[in-house]
Amino acid sequence: MSGLSPLVNAYVKLRNNLLLRRLLTVLSLDVLVKASSFILLPFYLRLMSQDQYGSFNYILSIVYSFSLVLNLGLYIPQSKLYHDYTDPGERGQLLYNINVILVVGLTLIVLPVYLFNMDYQAVRFLFRNSIHYDRYRWWILLMSIVNLFAYMLTNYLYTAEKISVIKRYSLLRVAGINIISILVLYFFRHADAVQTRLMTISTVEFLLLLYFYSGYIRVMIPAFSRSLMLRCLKIALPIMVSAIFNIIINFGDKFFLEKYVDYRQLSIYYLAFSCVSVISILSNSLQNVWLPIFFKEKDLNRNIRKTNKMVLRLVGILIFLSFVISFSVIIFLKLKVIPSSYGEVVYVLPMLLIGQIVICLALLYGNYLTYFEKTSIVLWTGLLISAISVGLNMTLIPLWKIYGAATTSLISNICYLVIYYFVIQYYRKKKNAFEKSLDDPYPDEINHQKPAT
């Protein structure tokens, strides 16, 4: 029995640790999802030319970037305010008002853009070469809208801690998208591979969203609240504007690369991003599980201690994972699982891996700006760093190509992490000083005695 005691103790510790238990549940699902995508990656590389693979991923990055702006930052008040209310009616009213703002805002933005063909002007700006945009136009629109509503849905499911629903939704998404995409690419090999994948992803995502969003709608309470809408917008709008700056920072490298390199080089950069996204998956899993617990904790100092403790462990795990990813890519190249034309990926990979680790840490510390309801700081930080990012991209990418893009991404995200860390320390000291003044209202009196009345 003595030999079993460490296992028993580990099991008891796991059972009693809510964060670890949920993280393992969500992470196991996300790892399964990412593992399947990584395993299937050689099929996509064989069924699409290198130019098509680079072009498709560039379009996909545009879609995901626009979706982050079009959700108007409303996922942040959904995560934050959901735990400020305990009554199901108040929570239902919150969710209803958030979705009303989203639908109205989306209509006001998208309708004029497509009615007046302003999207064509955007395409001419974003793409140096022709991409047959007429073929993809409506699929790109559908994918953008579906993706932003899917993001709101998954954010709600994680916030409401509906882990079992998340598991079903995620598994169906990855299975449907990958299996159908590969089958269609295989049987329609002479068709436009980019259009085929856009159509498949859009259709599968739309059908799944119709089914799962119904459960989200059922918990909403249809009651307008002007004060609630204003509070949501106060938190969300700075996040929306900062998302524009994030696009400049995190999409700017692809934008400038598209101008200075061909799609073959761009495909190498995207392959590296596909590999480092394993760390992104871990980061997002942790964030989704951490946020409900984080916002429930009202003791700031305890929250910061928990975060710092988790960061120390996380850095060690991510460094180990980075070595595993690099070694795996080298082996896949040696075995010809990944075509040799992608061999340059091993040189740009380390810098992108370090960048992903920094992004993961910045994401965790950035939560405190929502905790303090100081999301305007995210806006001004984004403005500053986007200016730095554009300057670095314009300077380094013409000289170093994909290595210049990776360098810019790394420097920009380090700036985010440093600024967030010191801002948190400032507000922590300010809050502690305020609470101390409440506990000790007469600090200047000798022996803390109150004046006689």
C-alpha positions in Angstrom: 0.0 0.0 0.0 2.9 2.3 0.7 3.8 2.2 -3.0 0.3 3.4 -3.9 0.2 6.3 -1.5 1.9 8.9 -3.9 -0.7 8.0 -6.5 -3.5 8.2 -4.1 -2.2 11.6 -2.8 -1.9 12.8 -6.4 -5.5 11.7 -7.2 -6.8 13.4 -4.0 -5.0 16.6 -4.9 -6.3 16.6 -8.4 -9.9 15.9 -7.2 -9.7 18.9 -4.8 -8.0 21.3 -7.2 -10.8 22.8 -9.3 -8.6 24.8 -11.6 -6.3 21.8 -12.4 -9.2 19.4 -12.9 -11.0 21.7 -15.3 -7.7 22.6 -17.1 -6.9 18.9 -17.7 -10.4 18.3 -19.0 -10.4 21.3 -21.4 -6.7 20.8 -22.3 -7.1 17.2 -23.1 -9.9 18.2 -25.6 -7.9 21.0 -27.1 -4.8 18.8 -27.4 -6.9 16.2 -29.2 -8.2 18.9 -31.5 -4.8 20.3 -32.2 -3.2 16.9 -32.5 -5.7 15.9 -35.1 -5.0 19.2 -37.1 -1.3 18.6 -36.8 -1.6 15.0 -37.9 -3.7 16.0 -40.8 -1.4 18.9 -41.8 0.6 16.7 -44.3 -2.6 15.9 -46.1 -3.4 19.6 -46.6 0.2 20.2 -47.7 -0.2 17.5 -50.3 -3.7 18.4 -51.5 -2.8 22.1 -51.9 0.0 23.7 -53.7 2.5 25.8 -51.7 1.0 29.0 -53.2 -2.6 27.9 -52.3 -1.6 27.0 -48.8 0.0 30.4 -48.3 -2.9 32.3 -49.9 -5.6 30.4 -47.9 -3.9 31.0 -44.6 -3.4 34.6 -45.4 -7.2 34.9 -46.1 -8.0 33.0 -43.0 -5.8 35.3 -40.8 -7.7 38.3 -42.3 -11.1 36.6 -41.5 -10.1 35.9 -37.9 -8.6 39.4 -37.4 -11.8 41.1 -38.7 -13.9 38.8 -36.5 -12.1 40.1 -33.4 -13.1 43.6 -34.3 -16.6 42.8 -35.4 -17.5 41.2 -32.0 -17.1 44.8 -30.7 -15.1 43.5 -27.6 -18.4 42.3 -26.1 -16.9 39.0 -24.9 -15.1 41.0 -22.2 -18.2 42.3 -20.4 -19.8 38.9 -20.9 -16.9 37.3 -19.0 -16.6 40.1 -16.4 -20.2 41.0 -15.6 -21.6 37.4 -15.7 -20.0 36.7 -12.3 -21.1 40.1 -10.9 -24.7 38.8 -11.0 -25.9 35.7 -9.2 -29.6 35.8 -10.2 -30.3 33.8 -13.4 -32.7 36.5 -14.5 -30.1 39.2 -14.3 -27.6 37.0 -16.1 -30.2 36.3 -18.8 -30.8 40.0 -19.2 -27.1 40.7 -19.5 -26.7 38.1 -22.2 -29.7 39.4 -24.1 -28.5 43.0 -24.1 -25.0 42.0 -25.1 -26.3 40.1 -28.2 -28.7 43.0 -29.1 -25.7 45.4 -29.1 -23.7 42.8 -31.2 -26.4 42.3 -33.9 -27.2 46.1 -34.2 -23.5 47.0 -34.3 -22.7 44.3 -36.8 -25.5 45.5 -39.1 -24.4 49.1 -38.9 -20.8 48.1 -39.9 -21.2 45.3 -42.4 -24.2 46.5 -44.4 -22.7 49.8 -45.7 -19.4 48.1 -46.4 -21.0 45.4 -48.7 -23.7 47.7 -50.2 -21.0 50.2 -51.4 -18.4 47.6 -52.3 -15.9 49.0 -49.8 -14.6 45.5 -49.2 -13.1 45.5 -52.7 -11.0 48.5 -51.7 -9.9 46.7 -48.6 -8.8 43.7 -50.7 -6.8 45.9 -53.1 -5.0 47.3 -50.1 -4.4 44.0 -48.3 -3.3 41.9 -51.3 -0.4 42.7 -53.7 -1.5 40.0 -56.2 -5.0 39.1 -57.5 -6.7 36.4 -55.4 -9.9 36.1 -57.5 -11.8 37.8 -54.7 -15.2 37.5 -56.5 -15.0 33.7 -56.0 -14.5 34.0 -52.2 -16.4 37.2 -51.3 -19.6 35.8 -49.8 -17.8 32.8 -48.2 -15.4 35.2 -46.5 -18.3 37.3 -45.2 -20.2 34.2 -44.0 -17.0 32.8 -42.3 -16.3 36.2 -40.6 -19.8 36.4 -39.1 -20.1 32.8 -38.1 -16.6 33.0 -36.5 -17.5 36.0 -34.3 -20.8 34.4 -33.1 -18.9 31.1 -32.5 -16.4 33.1 -30.4 -19.2 34.7 -28.3 -20.8 31.3 -27.8 -17.7 29.6 -26.7 -16.9 32.5 -24.4 -20.3 32.1 -22.8 -19.9 28.4 -22.4 -16.6 28.8 -20.6 -17.9 31.7 -18.5 -20.9 29.6 -17.5 -18.6 26.6 -16.9 -20.5 24.4 -19.3 -17.6 22.2 -20.0 -19.5 19.2 -21.3 -21.2 21.3 -24.0 -17.9 22.8 -25.0 -16.5 19.3 -25.4 -19.3 18.3 -27.8 -19.1 21.5 -29.8 -15.3 21.5 -30.2 -15.2 17.8 -31.2 -17.9 18.3 -33.8 -16.2 21.4 -35.2 -12.8 19.7 -35.6 -14.2 16.5 -37.0 -16.6 18.1 -39.4 -14.2 20.7 -40.7 -11.1 18.5 -41.2 -12.8 15.3 -42.4 -15.1 17.1 -44.9 -12.3 19.4 -46.1 -9.9 16.6 -46.9 -12.6 14.5 -48.6 -13.7 17.4 -50.8 -10.1 18.5 -51.6 -9.4 14.9 -52.6 -12.5 14.3 -54.8 -12.4 17.7 -56.4 -8.7 18.0 -56.9 -9.0 20.1 -60.0 -11.2 22.7 -58.3 -9.9 25.9 -56.6 -8.5 24.5 -53.3 -8.7 27.8 -51.6 -12.4 28.2 -52.4 -13.1 24.6 -51.5 -11.7 25.0 -48.0 -13.5 28.3 -47.4 -16.8 26.8 -48.5 -16.3 23.8 -46.3 -15.3 25.6 -43.2 -18.1 28.2 -43.6 -20.8 25.7 -44.1 -19.8 23.3 -41.3 -19.3 26.2 -38.8 -22.7 27.7 -39.8 -24.7 24.4 -39.3 -23.1 23.7 -35.9 -23.6 27.3 -34.8 -27.3 27.1 -35.6 -27.6 24.0 -33.3 -25.6 25.1 -30.4 -26.5 28.8 -30.3 -30.1 27.8 -29.5 -29.1 26.8 -26.0 -27.4 30.1 -25.5 -30.6 32.0 -26.7 -32.8 30.0 -24.3 -31.0 31.4 -21.2 -31.5 35.0 -22.4 -34.2 37.2 -20.8 -35.6 39.6 -23.5 -35.5 42.9 -21.5 -33.8 46.1 -22.6 -31.6 47.9 -20.0 -30.1 51.2 -21.1 -27.8 51.3 -18.0 -26.6 47.7 -18.6 -25.9 48.4 -22.3 -23.9 51.5 -21.4 -21.9 49.6 -18.8 -21.2 46.9 -21.3 -20.1 49.4 -24.0 -17.9 51.2 -21.5 -15.9 48.0 -21.0 -16.2 46.7 -24.5 -15.4 49.6 -26.8 -11.8 50.2 -25.6 -11.3 46.4 -26.2 -12.8 46.7 -29.7 -10.5 49.7 -30.6 -7.5 47.9 -29.1 -8.4 44.9 -31.3 -7.8 47.1 -34.3 -4.3 47.8 -32.9 -3.8 44.1 -32.2 -4.6 43.4 -35.9 -1.8 45.9 -36.8 0.5 44.1 -34.4 -0.4 40.4 -35.0 -1.5 40.7 -38.6 0.9 43.4 -39.7 3.7 40.9 -40.2 1.6 38.9 -42.7 0.5 42.1 -44.4 4.1 43.3 -45.0 5.3 39.8 -45.9 2.6 39.6 -48.6 4.1 42.7 -50.1 7.7 41.7 -49.9 7.8 37.9 -50.3 6.0 35.4 -52.6 3.4 32.9 -51.3 6.0 30.2 -51.1 7.9 32.1 -48.4 4.6 33.1 -46.8 3.5 29.4 -46.7 6.7 28.6 -44.7 5.8 31.3 -42.2 2.3 30.0 -41.8 3.6 26.4 -41.4 5.7 27.7 -38.5 2.6 29.4 -37.0 0.7 26.2 -37.3 3.4 24.4 -35.3 3.6 27.1 -32.6 -0.2 27.2 -32.3 0.2 24.2 -30.0 1.3 26.7 -27.4 -1.5 29.0 -28.3 -4.0 26.1 -27.8 -2.5 25.5 -24.3 -2.7 29.3 -23.6 -6.3 29.6 -24.7 -7.3 26.5 -22.7 -5.8 27.9 -19.6 -7.4 31.3 -20.2 -10.8 29.8 -20.7 -10.6 27.7 -17.5 -8.9 30.5 -15.5 -11.2 33.4 -16.3 -14.3 32.2 -14.3 -12.2 31.4 -11.3 -10.2 34.6 -11.7 -13.2 36.9 -11.8 -14.9 35.2 -8.9 -11.9 35.9 -6.6 -12.4 39.4 -5.1 -9.2 39.4 -3.0 -6.7 41.1 -5.3 -3.6 40.1 -3.5 -4.6 36.4 -3.4 -5.4 36.6 -7.1 -2.0 38.0 -7.9 -0.2 35.3 -5.8 -2.2 32.6 -7.6 -1.3 34.2 -11.0 2.4 34.5 -10.2 2.6 30.9 -9.0 0.9 29.7 -12.1 3.2 31.7 -14.4 6.3 30.2 -12.9 5.0 26.7 -13.5 3.7 27.6 -17.0 7.0 29.0 -18.2 8.7 25.7 -17.5 6.0 23.7 -19.2 6.1 25.9 -22.3 9.8 25.8 -22.6 9.8 22.0 -22.5 6.9 22.0 -25.1 8.9 24.3 -27.4 11.8 21.8 -27.5 9.3 19.0 -28.3 7.7 20.9 -31.1 11.1 21.9 -32.7 12.4 18.3 -32.5 9.1 16.9 -34.0 9.3 19.3 -36.9 12.9 18.2 -37.6 11.9 14.6 -37.5 8.9 15.2 -39.8 11.2 16.9 -42.3 13.7 14.0 -42.2 11.0 11.5 -42.8 9.5 13.6 -45.6 6.2 13.8 -43.8 6.5 17.5 -44.3 7.8 18.3 -47.9 11.5 19.4 -48.0 10.4 22.7 -49.6 9.3 23.8 -46.1 12.8 23.1 -44.6 13.5 26.7 -43.8 10.7 26.5 -41.1 13.2 25.1 -38.5 15.1 28.4 -38.5 12.2 30.8 -37.9 10.4 28.4 -35.5 12.4 29.2 -32.3 11.7 32.9 -32.4 8.0 32.3 -32.9 7.9 29.8 -30.1 9.4 32.4 -27.7 6.9 34.9 -28.9 4.0 32.6 -28.2 5.3 32.1 -24.6 5.4 35.8 -24.1 1.9 36.2 -25.6 0.6 33.6 -23.1 2.0 35.5 -20.1 0.8 38.8 -21.4 -2.7 37.4 -21.8 -2.8 36.3 -18.2 -1.6 39.6 -16.8 -3.8 41.5 -19.2 -6.9 40.1 -17.4 -6.2 42.4 -14.5 -7.1 45.5 -16.6 -10.6 44.0 -17.0 -10.6 43.1 -13.3 -9.9 46.8 -12.5 -12.3 47.8 -15.3 -9.4 49.8 -16.8 -9.8 48.6 -20.4 -9.0 52.0 -21.7 -5.3 51.2 -20.8 -5.5 48.3 -23.2 -6.5 50.8 -25.9 -3.6 53.2 -25.3 -1.1 50.4 -24.9 -2.3 49.0 -28.2 -1.9 52.4 -29.9 1.7 52.7 -28.7 2.8 49.2 -29.6 1.1 49.2 -33.0 3.1 52.3 -33.9 6.3 50.5 -32.8 5.2 47.3 -34.7 4.5 49.2 -38.0 7.9 50.9 -37.8 9.7 47.6 -37.1 7.9 45.8 -39.8 8.6 48.5 -42.4 12.3 48.4 -41.4 13.0 44.7 -40.8 10.8 42.7 -43.2 12.4 44.2 -46.4 15.8 43.3 -45.0 15.2 39.9 -43.2 11.9 38.8 -44.7 10.2 36.1 -42.5 12.9 36.5 -39.8 12.2 40.3 -39.7 8.5 39.5 -39.2 9.2 37.1 -36.3 11.5 39.6 -34.7 8.9 42.3 -34.8 6.2 40.0 -33.4 8.5 39.0 -30.5 9.5 42.6 -29.6 5.9 43.9 -29.8 4.6 41.2 -27.4 7.4 41.7 -25.0 6.4 45.4 -24.8 2.8 44.3 -24.0 4.0 42.0 -21.2 6.3 44.6 -19.6 3.6 47.4 -19.7 0.9 45.2 -18.4 3.1 43.9 -15.5 4.0 47.4 -14.3 0.5 48.8 -14.7 -0.8 45.9 -12.5 1.8 46.7 -9.9 0.7 50.3 -9.9 -3.0 49.6 -9.4 -2.2 46.9 -6.9 -0.3 49.4 -4.7 -3.1 52.0 -5.2 -5.8 49.6 -4.2 -3.9 48.3 -1.1 -3.2 51.9 0.0 -6.9 52.7 -0.4 -8.0 49.7 1.6 -5.4 50.4 4.3 -6.8 54.0 4.6 -10.3 52.5 5.2 -9.0 50.2 7.9 -6.9 53.0 9.5 -9.0 56.3 9.0 -6.8 58.3 11.5 -3.2 57.5 10.4 -1.8 60.8 11.7 -3.2 60.5 15.2 -0.8 59.3 17.9 -1.5 55.7 18.9 -4.3 55.8 16.3 -6.7 57.3 18.8 -9.8 59.0 17.5 -10.3 62.7 18.5 -12.7 63.3 21.4 -16.3 64.1 20.6 
